[in-house]
Each structure stands twice: as structure tokens, then as C-alpha cells.
Amino acid sequence: MITNSQTWHAFDKLAMVNSVSVSGLARRSGLDPTTFNKSKRVFPSGKERWPSMCTLVKVLNSLHMTFADFAKLFPDDDDKMRD
């Protein structure tokens, strides 16, 4: 099962391996620079916010990556996730 934390961890890792901040990753993808801010990962109501498929596609296209490449960034059971 894929969790919200794992998904955001994969975006954080994607930014890191491309030597950009999450804001830089968003800008590079044609998105608002605040798109991936930690403060926007949860709605004010406390409900988890998931990135849209459109957002994911924009990021992957900007980096010339496939979804399979992105999936490799998801943490294994042994990986420690940063929240």
C-alpha cells in the first residue's frame, strides 16, 4: 500500500537527486514554487493532501523520467522517512 508520507518522501528525494529544492523542482516543472511545501501537504482541516496526477506528469516530463523511475524513489521498508 502506498501512503501519503511515502509519496511526499518520493518527491523530496526526487528534488534531492536532481540537486534542487522542492521549490526549484516545482518551478522547473512549471508549477507554483510553493506546490511542494511541507505546509501544503495537509489541508487546514487535517486531511492529507495528495499530489495530482497532472502535477506528477509535469514533474516527470520536466525531468525526462518515467513513472517507473519515480516509483523507484519510494522508500523500502528499511528506509527511514523524513516527515
Buried (B, 14 or more C-beta within 10 A) or exposed (E): EEEBBBBBBBBBBBBEEBEBBBBBBBBBBEBEBEBBEEEEBEEEEEEEEEBEEEBBEBBBEBBEBEEEEBEEBBBEEEEEBEE
